Amino acid sequence: MLQMAEPLHILQDGRSINNATSYNDSCTDGTCAPSYDQSFATMVKVETICLPVICVLGLIGNSLSTITFLRKPLRDAPCSLYLATRGISDNGFLLSLFLVWVSSTFNLKLSQVKGVCQLTIFMTYVCGCVSVWLCVFITTENFLLIHNPYVARRVCCNQVARICIIVVLLLAFGVYNISLWIINEDCSHNPSFSLLTQVLVYSDTLLTLVIPTVIIFVLLSMIAYKMMKIIHVRRLHDTVLERLTQEKQRPKKILPIAKVTKMLFVVSVTFFALNVPSHVMRLMLLIGSFTKGARTAPVVQATIQVSFQLIYYMSFSVNICVYALFGSNFRKLFIKTFCRHKNRSRSRFIQTEAINLVRRRSHTINICLAEKSNGAFVTISQDEKPFDS
């Protein structure tokens, strides 16, 4: 384990404890080429530029999506409670990440402030773990909705969702409060807790990497297989009906079950795809810490790791794009919630124009009637068109 320092790369795969091999002693065997040094420096610059963008956009998007999921009628669905909680958890992680970026970019040395380093590490551990397991719950609920809807009606409820969220929070606080003990006030590791530090790192690997990844992969595979089977049966059914009714053109119907689970499936797939690269790199680093044989130069690993980290960080900020693109109910409620003032202004403008048109027409009719009562010959201008209802 390396000492906790000010540079931005104290966060590895979303963690403030860097268990990677140090870059300073990585080229002792002469395997590092100058092109790798330049690539690494370029990736560091890209990360420095992209991180604030990812954090700011993610904080705004997660806040808006959380507000949307907590409004009726979406808040009545159990998955909405998971997604709203995930938005809060992702914001906690992004806040910690943004704090590290600000400290590194502006040389504020916030890690030397008492309690800031410990709190940042604790938040990244807890928020990362909670977000992962909330995605596991979402995937599990989606699996139940497809494979056994009757069981889903009993299990997928707000009460069960609250219990699962509370259990995950208690577990995360109970496991990761160790990080508050193993870090000194100057943000360095306490040597007397080296064994406890290793226990924390490997426990975190199991809780946030191995177990959730395996569960999500298995559930997604079963969901995809079930959906393909349902679509195949549906096509056979439509083919038989078409032959019986001799209808060449039949309107395409969207399966209700596919409409309900589409967004949840895409949420799980997106999370899995954005997390797998960093997880693979992290496993390679852990395996490399046990095997001392020949391996790729650490500077190459560091370059790849930085790029995978950016992909990993994006999994905390792109959620609102997934919800808006694949969730029709979310999209409608989002527009109704945050674009209400614009719609009201437009409706008021249309209403005012309609009233003015009616008033002008009424005024013209009154003039015509007055002239007719006086015996005058009245001609209606061609510009006056009948009022369209």
ZIDA-V957809 format. One record per residue. N is the residue number from 1. RES is the residue in one small letter. SS is DSSP state (~ for helix, > for strand, _ for the rest). PHI is phi in whole degrees, -180 to 180 (none if undefined). PSI is psi in whole degrees, -180 to 180 (none if undefined). Layout:
n=N res=RES ss=SS phi=PHI psi=PSI
n=N res=RES ss=SS phi=PHI psi=PSI
//
This chain:
n=1 res=m ss=_ phi=none psi=140
n=2 res=l ss=_ phi=-97 psi=161
n=3 res=q ss=_ phi=-71 psi=143
n=4 res=m ss=_ phi=-70 psi=126
n=5 res=a ss=_ phi=-131 psi=175
n=6 res=e ss=_ phi=-73 psi=-32
n=7 res=p ss=_ phi=-55 psi=159
n=8 res=l ss=~ phi=-64 psi=-26
n=9 res=h ss=~ phi=-84 psi=21
n=10 res=i ss=~ phi=-70 psi=-19
n=11 res=l ss=_ phi=-92 psi=121
n=12 res=q ss=> phi=-121 psi=120
n=13 res=d ss=_ phi=53 psi=39
n=14 res=g ss=_ phi=84 psi=11
n=15 res=r ss=> phi=-119 psi=145
n=16 res=s ss=_ phi=-86 psi=-8
n=17 res=i ss=_ phi=-102 psi=119
n=18 res=n ss=_ phi=-94 psi=113
n=19 res=n ss=_ phi=-106 psi=19
n=20 res=a ss=_ phi=-83 psi=167
n=21 res=t ss=_ phi=-74 psi=139
n=22 res=s ss=_ phi=-67 psi=141
n=23 res=y ss=_ phi=-74 psi=-26
n=24 res=n ss=_ phi=-65 psi=-33
n=25 res=d ss=_ phi=-107 psi=24
n=26 res=s ss=_ phi=-91 psi=-14
n=27 res=c ss=_ phi=-114 psi=27
n=28 res=t ss=_ phi=-71 psi=-23
n=29 res=d ss=_ phi=-93 psi=3
n=30 res=g ss=_ phi=74 psi=20
n=31 res=t ss=_ phi=-90 psi=-7
n=32 res=c ss=_ phi=-89 psi=126
n=33 res=a ss=_ phi=-93 psi=155
n=34 res=p ss=~ phi=-60 psi=-32
n=35 res=s ss=~ phi=-63 psi=-34
n=36 res=y ss=~ phi=-67 psi=-39
n=37 res=d ss=~ phi=-61 psi=-43
n=38 res=q ss=~ phi=-67 psi=-38
n=39 res=s ss=~ phi=-65 psi=-41
n=40 res=f ss=~ phi=-64 psi=-44
n=41 res=a ss=~ phi=-63 psi=-37
n=42 res=t ss=~ phi=-66 psi=-43
n=43 res=m ss=~ phi=-66 psi=-35
n=44 res=v ss=~ phi=-65 psi=-41
n=45 res=k ss=~ phi=-65 psi=-42
n=46 res=v ss=~ phi=-62 psi=-42
n=47 res=e ss=~ phi=-64 psi=-41
n=48 res=t ss=~ phi=-63 psi=-34
n=49 res=i ss=~ phi=-80 psi=-40
n=50 res=c ss=~ phi=-79 psi=-30
n=51 res=l ss=~ phi=-58 psi=-50
n=52 res=p ss=~ phi=-62 psi=-34
n=53 res=v ss=~ phi=-65 psi=-46
n=54 res=i ss=~ phi=-62 psi=-43
n=55 res=c ss=~ phi=-68 psi=-47
n=56 res=v ss=~ phi=-66 psi=-49
n=57 res=l ss=~ phi=-63 psi=-38
n=58 res=g ss=~ phi=-67 psi=-41
n=59 res=l ss=~ phi=-63 psi=-42
n=60 res=i ss=~ phi=-68 psi=-47
n=61 res=g ss=~ phi=-65 psi=-43
n=62 res=n ss=~ phi=-66 psi=-36
n=63 res=s ss=~ phi=-65 psi=-45
n=64 res=l ss=~ phi=-66 psi=-41
n=65 res=s ss=~ phi=-68 psi=-37
n=66 res=t ss=~ phi=-64 psi=-44
n=67 res=i ss=~ phi=-61 psi=-40
n=68 res=t ss=~ phi=-66 psi=-44
n=69 res=f ss=~ phi=-68 psi=-24
n=70 res=l ss=_ phi=-89 psi=3
n=71 res=r ss=_ phi=-99 psi=152
n=72 res=k ss=_ phi=-72 psi=147
n=73 res=p ss=_ phi=-92 psi=1
n=74 res=l ss=~ phi=-67 psi=-33
n=75 res=r ss=~ phi=-68 psi=-13
n=76 res=d ss=~ phi=-76 psi=-16
n=77 res=a ss=_ phi=-88 psi=137
n=78 res=p ss=~ phi=-60 psi=-38
n=79 res=c ss=~ phi=-64 psi=-28
n=80 res=s ss=~ phi=-66 psi=-35
n=81 res=l ss=~ phi=-67 psi=-40
n=82 res=y ss=~ phi=-62 psi=-46
n=83 res=l ss=~ phi=-69 psi=-37
n=84 res=a ss=~ phi=-66 psi=-43
n=85 res=t ss=~ phi=-64 psi=-37
n=86 res=r ss=~ phi=-64 psi=-37
n=87 res=g ss=~ phi=-61 psi=-41
n=88 res=i ss=~ phi=-67 psi=-43
n=89 res=s ss=~ phi=-64 psi=-43
n=90 res=d ss=~ phi=-63 psi=-37
n=91 res=n ss=~ phi=-65 psi=-37
n=92 res=g ss=~ phi=-62 psi=-41
n=93 res=f ss=~ phi=-66 psi=-44
n=94 res=l ss=~ phi=-66 psi=-35
n=95 res=l ss=~ phi=-63 psi=-44
n=96 res=s ss=~ phi=-63 psi=-43
n=97 res=l ss=~ phi=-65 psi=-42
n=98 res=f ss=~ phi=-67 psi=-35
n=99 res=l ss=~ phi=-63 psi=-41
n=100 res=v ss=~ phi=-65 psi=-41
n=101 res=w ss=~ phi=-64 psi=-44
n=102 res=v ss=~ phi=-62 psi=-43
n=103 res=s ss=~ phi=-63 psi=-40
n=104 res=s ss=~ phi=-75 psi=-42
n=105 res=t ss=~ phi=-70 psi=-43
n=106 res=f ss=_ phi=-100 psi=10
n=107 res=n ss=_ phi=53 psi=46
n=108 res=l ss=_ phi=-83 psi=-20
n=109 res=k ss=_ phi=54 psi=50
n=110 res=l ss=~ phi=-69 psi=-20
n=111 res=s ss=~ phi=-67 psi=-19
n=112 res=q ss=~ phi=-85 psi=-9
n=113 res=v ss=_ phi=-77 psi=132
n=114 res=k ss=_ phi=-62 psi=126
n=115 res=g ss=_ phi=91 psi=-22
n=116 res=v ss=~ phi=-69 psi=-46
n=117 res=c ss=~ phi=-63 psi=-47
n=118 res=q ss=~ phi=-62 psi=-42
n=119 res=l ss=~ phi=-68 psi=-38
n=120 res=t ss=~ phi=-64 psi=-46
n=121 res=i ss=~ phi=-62 psi=-44
n=122 res=f ss=~ phi=-62 psi=-43
n=123 res=m ss=~ phi=-66 psi=-40
n=124 res=t ss=~ phi=-66 psi=-39
n=125 res=y ss=~ phi=-65 psi=-52
n=126 res=v ss=~ phi=-65 psi=-50
n=127 res=c ss=~ phi=-65 psi=-39
n=128 res=g ss=~ phi=-64 psi=-42
n=129 res=c ss=~ phi=-67 psi=-45
n=130 res=v ss=~ phi=-64 psi=-43
n=131 res=s ss=~ phi=-62 psi=-41
n=132 res=v ss=~ phi=-63 psi=-47
n=133 res=w ss=~ phi=-74 psi=-26
n=134 res=l ss=~ phi=-66 psi=-37
n=135 res=c ss=~ phi=-66 psi=-35
n=136 res=v ss=~ phi=-63 psi=-43
n=137 res=f ss=~ phi=-64 psi=-40
n=138 res=i ss=~ phi=-63 psi=-44
n=139 res=t ss=~ phi=-65 psi=-39
n=140 res=t ss=~ phi=-64 psi=-43
n=141 res=e ss=~ phi=-64 psi=-41
n=142 res=n ss=~ phi=-63 psi=-40
n=143 res=f ss=~ phi=-61 psi=-43
n=144 res=l ss=~ phi=-67 psi=-38
n=145 res=l ss=~ phi=-63 psi=-32
n=146 res=i ss=~ phi=-89 psi=-45
n=147 res=h ss=~ phi=-84 psi=-36
n=148 res=n ss=_ phi=-148 psi=83
n=149 res=p ss=~ phi=-61 psi=-29
n=150 res=y ss=~ phi=-69 psi=-41
n=151 res=v ss=~ phi=-68 psi=-35
n=152 res=a ss=~ phi=-62 psi=-34
n=153 res=r ss=~ phi=-64 psi=-31
n=154 res=r ss=~ phi=-84 psi=-41
n=155 res=v ss=~ phi=-85 psi=-41
n=156 res=c ss=_ phi=-84 psi=83
n=157 res=c ss=_ phi=-138 psi=166
n=158 res=n ss=~ phi=-65 psi=-34
n=159 res=q ss=~ phi=-65 psi=-45
n=160 res=v ss=~ phi=-65 psi=-39
n=161 res=a ss=~ phi=-63 psi=-42
n=162 res=r ss=~ phi=-64 psi=-41
n=163 res=i ss=~ phi=-64 psi=-44
n=164 res=c ss=~ phi=-62 psi=-42
n=165 res=i ss=~ phi=-66 psi=-43
n=166 res=i ss=~ phi=-65 psi=-42
n=167 res=v ss=~ phi=-63 psi=-44
n=168 res=v ss=~ phi=-64 psi=-41
n=169 res=l ss=~ phi=-63 psi=-45
n=170 res=l ss=~ phi=-65 psi=-41
n=171 res=l ss=~ phi=-64 psi=-43
n=172 res=a ss=~ phi=-65 psi=-45
n=173 res=f ss=~ phi=-64 psi=-37
n=174 res=g ss=~ phi=-70 psi=-37
n=175 res=v ss=~ phi=-81 psi=-45
n=176 res=y ss=~ phi=-90 psi=1
n=177 res=n ss=~ phi=-70 psi=-11
n=178 res=i ss=~ phi=-62 psi=-32
n=179 res=s ss=~ phi=-63 psi=-21
n=180 res=l ss=~ phi=-75 psi=-19
n=181 res=w ss=_ phi=-94 psi=-35
n=182 res=i ss=_ phi=-84 psi=-2
n=183 res=i ss=> phi=-110 psi=130
n=184 res=n ss=_ phi=-76 psi=175
n=185 res=e ss=_ phi=-65 psi=-29
n=186 res=d ss=_ phi=-87 psi=15
n=187 res=c ss=_ phi=70 psi=27
n=188 res=s ss=_ phi=-107 psi=157
n=189 res=h ss=> phi=-75 psi=139
n=190 res=n ss=_ phi=-81 psi=116
n=191 res=p ss=~ phi=-61 psi=-28
n=192 res=s ss=~ phi=-70 psi=-14
n=193 res=f ss=~ phi=-114 psi=31
n=194 res=s ss=~ phi=-64 psi=-42
n=195 res=l ss=~ phi=-65 psi=-41
n=196 res=l ss=~ phi=-66 psi=-34
n=197 res=t ss=~ phi=-64 psi=-43
n=198 res=q ss=~ phi=-64 psi=-40
n=199 res=v ss=~ phi=-61 psi=-41
n=200 res=l ss=~ phi=-65 psi=-44
n=201 res=v ss=~ phi=-63 psi=-46
n=202 res=y ss=~ phi=-72 psi=-33
n=203 res=s ss=~ phi=-66 psi=-42
n=204 res=d ss=~ phi=-64 psi=-37
n=205 res=t ss=~ phi=-62 psi=-40
n=206 res=l ss=~ phi=-71 psi=-43
n=207 res=l ss=~ phi=-74 psi=-35
n=208 res=t ss=~ phi=-113 psi=-5
n=209 res=l ss=~ phi=-124 psi=-66
n=210 res=v ss=~ phi=-70 psi=-60
n=211 res=i ss=~ phi=-62 psi=-52
n=212 res=p ss=~ phi=-62 psi=-39
n=213 res=t ss=~ phi=-64 psi=-43
n=214 res=v ss=~ phi=-65 psi=-44
n=215 res=i ss=~ phi=-63 psi=-48
n=216 res=i ss=~ phi=-64 psi=-42
n=217 res=f ss=~ phi=-63 psi=-45
n=218 res=v ss=~ phi=-65 psi=-45
n=219 res=l ss=~ phi=-66 psi=-42
n=220 res=l ss=~ phi=-63 psi=-38
n=221 res=s ss=~ phi=-64 psi=-43
n=222 res=m ss=~ phi=-69 psi=-36
n=223 res=i ss=~ phi=-65 psi=-45
n=224 res=a ss=~ phi=-62 psi=-42
n=225 res=y ss=~ phi=-64 psi=-43
n=226 res=k ss=~ phi=-66 psi=-41
n=227 res=m ss=~ phi=-66 psi=-41
n=228 res=m ss=~ phi=-63 psi=-39
n=229 res=k ss=~ phi=-67 psi=-41
n=230 res=i ss=~ phi=-66 psi=-43
n=231 res=i ss=~ phi=-64 psi=-39
n=232 res=h ss=~ phi=-64 psi=-45
n=233 res=v ss=~ phi=-64 psi=-38
n=234 res=r ss=~ phi=-65 psi=-40
n=235 res=r ss=~ phi=-66 psi=-41
n=236 res=l ss=~ phi=-62 psi=-41
n=237 res=h ss=~ phi=-64 psi=-43
n=238 res=d ss=~ phi=-66 psi=-36
n=239 res=t ss=~ phi=-65 psi=-43
n=240 res=v ss=~ phi=-64 psi=-43
n=241 res=l ss=~ phi=-65 psi=-36
n=242 res=e ss=~ phi=-66 psi=-38
n=243 res=r ss=~ phi=-71 psi=-36
n=244 res=l ss=~ phi=-72 psi=-42
n=245 res=t ss=~ phi=-91 psi=-10
n=246 res=q ss=_ phi=56 psi=41
n=247 res=e ss=_ phi=-102 psi=119
n=248 res=k ss=_ phi=-77 psi=-34
n=249 res=q ss=_ phi=-119 psi=115
n=250 res=r ss=_ phi=-120 psi=139
n=251 res=p ss=_ phi=-66 psi=136
n=252 res=k ss=_ phi=-74 psi=132
n=253 res=k ss=_ phi=-109 psi=136
n=254 res=i ss=_ phi=-89 psi=129
n=255 res=l ss=_ phi=-63 psi=131
n=256 res=p ss=~ phi=-58 psi=-39
n=257 res=i ss=~ phi=-67 psi=-35
n=258 res=a ss=~ phi=-70 psi=-36
n=259 res=k ss=~ phi=-67 psi=-36
n=260 res=v ss=~ phi=-73 psi=-41
n=261 res=t ss=~ phi=-97 psi=-2
n=262 res=k ss=~ phi=-62 psi=-49
n=263 res=m ss=~ phi=-65 psi=-41
n=264 res=l ss=~ phi=-64 psi=-38
n=265 res=f ss=~ phi=-65 psi=-43
n=266 res=v ss=~ phi=-67 psi=-37
n=267 res=v ss=~ phi=-59 psi=-46
n=268 res=s ss=~ phi=-67 psi=-43
n=269 res=v ss=~ phi=-64 psi=-42
n=270 res=t ss=~ phi=-63 psi=-45
n=271 res=f ss=~ phi=-62 psi=-44
n=272 res=f ss=~ phi=-65 psi=-44
n=273 res=a ss=~ phi=-67 psi=-38
n=274 res=l ss=~ phi=-79 psi=-19
n=275 res=n ss=~ phi=-96 psi=-27
n=276 res=v ss=~ phi=-59 psi=-45
n=277 res=p ss=~ phi=-58 psi=-47
n=278 res=s ss=~ phi=-68 psi=-34
n=279 res=h ss=~ phi=-66 psi=-42
n=280 res=v ss=~ phi=-62 psi=-44
n=281 res=m ss=~ phi=-64 psi=-38
n=282 res=r ss=~ phi=-66 psi=-40
n=283 res=l ss=~ phi=-65 psi=-38
n=284 res=m ss=~ phi=-62 psi=-40
n=285 res=l ss=~ phi=-67 psi=-39
n=286 res=l ss=~ phi=-68 psi=-42
n=287 res=i ss=~ phi=-66 psi=-38
n=288 res=g ss=~ phi=-65 psi=-25
n=289 res=s ss=~ phi=-71 psi=-21
n=290 res=f ss=~ phi=-92 psi=-36
n=291 res=t ss=_ phi=-97 psi=123
n=292 res=k ss=_ phi=-99 psi=11
n=293 res=g ss=_ phi=-77 psi=-164
n=294 res=a ss=_ phi=-69 psi=140
n=295 res=r ss=_ phi=-156 psi=172
n=296 res=t ss=_ phi=-64 psi=147
n=297 res=a ss=_ phi=-57 psi=134
n=298 res=p ss=~ phi=-57 psi=-28
n=299 res=v ss=~ phi=-66 psi=-34
n=300 res=v ss=~ phi=-68 psi=-43
n=301 res=q ss=~ phi=-61 psi=-41
n=302 res=a ss=~ phi=-65 psi=-38
n=303 res=t ss=~ phi=-65 psi=-46
n=304 res=i ss=~ phi=-66 psi=-37
n=305 res=q ss=~ phi=-64 psi=-39
n=306 res=v ss=~ phi=-63 psi=-43
n=307 res=s ss=~ phi=-66 psi=-40
n=308 res=f ss=~ phi=-69 psi=-32
n=309 res=q ss=~ phi=-64 psi=-42
n=310 res=l ss=~ phi=-61 psi=-41
n=311 res=i ss=~ phi=-64 psi=-41
n=312 res=y ss=~ phi=-64 psi=-43
n=313 res=y ss=~ phi=-64 psi=-31
n=314 res=m ss=~ phi=-65 psi=-25
n=315 res=s ss=_ phi=-65 psi=-17
n=316 res=f ss=_ phi=-93 psi=-6
n=317 res=s ss=_ phi=-126 psi=-13
n=318 res=v ss=_ phi=-97 psi=8
n=319 res=n ss=~ phi=-62 psi=-40
n=320 res=i ss=~ phi=-65 psi=-30
n=321 res=c ss=~ phi=-66 psi=-41
n=322 res=v ss=~ phi=-66 psi=-44
n=323 res=y ss=~ phi=-62 psi=-43
n=324 res=a ss=~ phi=-71 psi=-35
n=325 res=l ss=~ phi=-79 psi=-36
n=326 res=f ss=~ phi=-115 psi=-2
n=327 res=g ss=_ phi=-115 psi=101
n=328 res=s ss=~ phi=-66 psi=-41
n=329 res=n ss=~ phi=-66 psi=-41
n=330 res=f ss=~ phi=-63 psi=-43
n=331 res=r ss=~ phi=-63 psi=-43
n=332 res=k ss=~ phi=-66 psi=-45
n=333 res=l ss=~ phi=-69 psi=-35
n=334 res=f ss=~ phi=-63 psi=-46
n=335 res=i ss=~ phi=-65 psi=-41
n=336 res=k ss=~ phi=-66 psi=-34
n=337 res=t ss=~ phi=-80 psi=-46
n=338 res=f ss=~ phi=-105 psi=-11
n=339 res=c ss=_ phi=-113 psi=20
n=340 res=r ss=~ phi=-68 psi=-40
n=341 res=h ss=~ phi=-64 psi=-41
n=342 res=k ss=~ phi=-65 psi=-42
n=343 res=n ss=~ phi=-66 psi=-38
n=344 res=r ss=~ phi=-64 psi=-43
n=345 res=s ss=~ phi=-62 psi=-41
n=346 res=r ss=~ phi=-68 psi=-41
n=347 res=s ss=~ phi=-67 psi=-38
n=348 res=r ss=~ phi=-65 psi=-38
n=349 res=f ss=~ phi=-63 psi=-45
n=350 res=i ss=~ phi=-64 psi=-41
n=351 res=q ss=~ phi=-65 psi=-41
n=352 res=t ss=~ phi=-65 psi=-42
n=353 res=e ss=~ phi=-63 psi=-39
n=354 res=a ss=~ phi=-65 psi=-41
n=355 res=i ss=~ phi=-65 psi=-43
n=356 res=n ss=~ phi=-63 psi=-39
n=357 res=l ss=~ phi=-64 psi=-42
n=358 res=v ss=~ phi=-65 psi=-41
n=359 res=r ss=~ phi=-64 psi=-42
n=360 res=r ss=~ phi=-64 psi=-41
n=361 res=r ss=~ phi=-68 psi=-41
n=362 res=s ss=~ phi=-63 psi=-40
n=363 res=h ss=~ phi=-64 psi=-40
n=364 res=t ss=~ phi=-66 psi=-42
n=365 res=i ss=~ phi=-64 psi=-41
n=366 res=n ss=~ phi=-62 psi=-40
n=367 res=i ss=~ phi=-65 psi=-41
n=368 res=c ss=~ phi=-63 psi=-44
n=369 res=l ss=~ phi=-65 psi=-38
n=370 res=a ss=~ phi=-66 psi=-43
n=371 res=e ss=~ phi=-67 psi=-35
n=372 res=k ss=~ phi=-68 psi=-38
n=373 res=s ss=~ phi=-66 psi=-25
n=374 res=n ss=_ phi=-88 psi=2
n=375 res=g ss=_ phi=86 psi=14
n=376 res=a ss=_ phi=-84 psi=152
n=377 res=f ss=_ phi=-85 psi=124
n=378 res=v ss=_ phi=-110 psi=132
n=379 res=t ss=_ phi=-122 psi=131
n=380 res=i ss=_ phi=-91 psi=129
n=381 res=s ss=_ phi=-64 psi=149
n=382 res=q ss=_ phi=-70 psi=-17
n=383 res=d ss=_ phi=-71 psi=-22
n=384 res=e ss=_ phi=-83 psi=101
n=385 res=k ss=_ phi=-95 psi=151
n=386 res=p ss=_ phi=-58 psi=146
n=387 res=f ss=_ phi=-72 psi=124
n=388 res=d ss=_ phi=-84 psi=126
n=389 res=s ss=_ phi=-80 psi=none
//
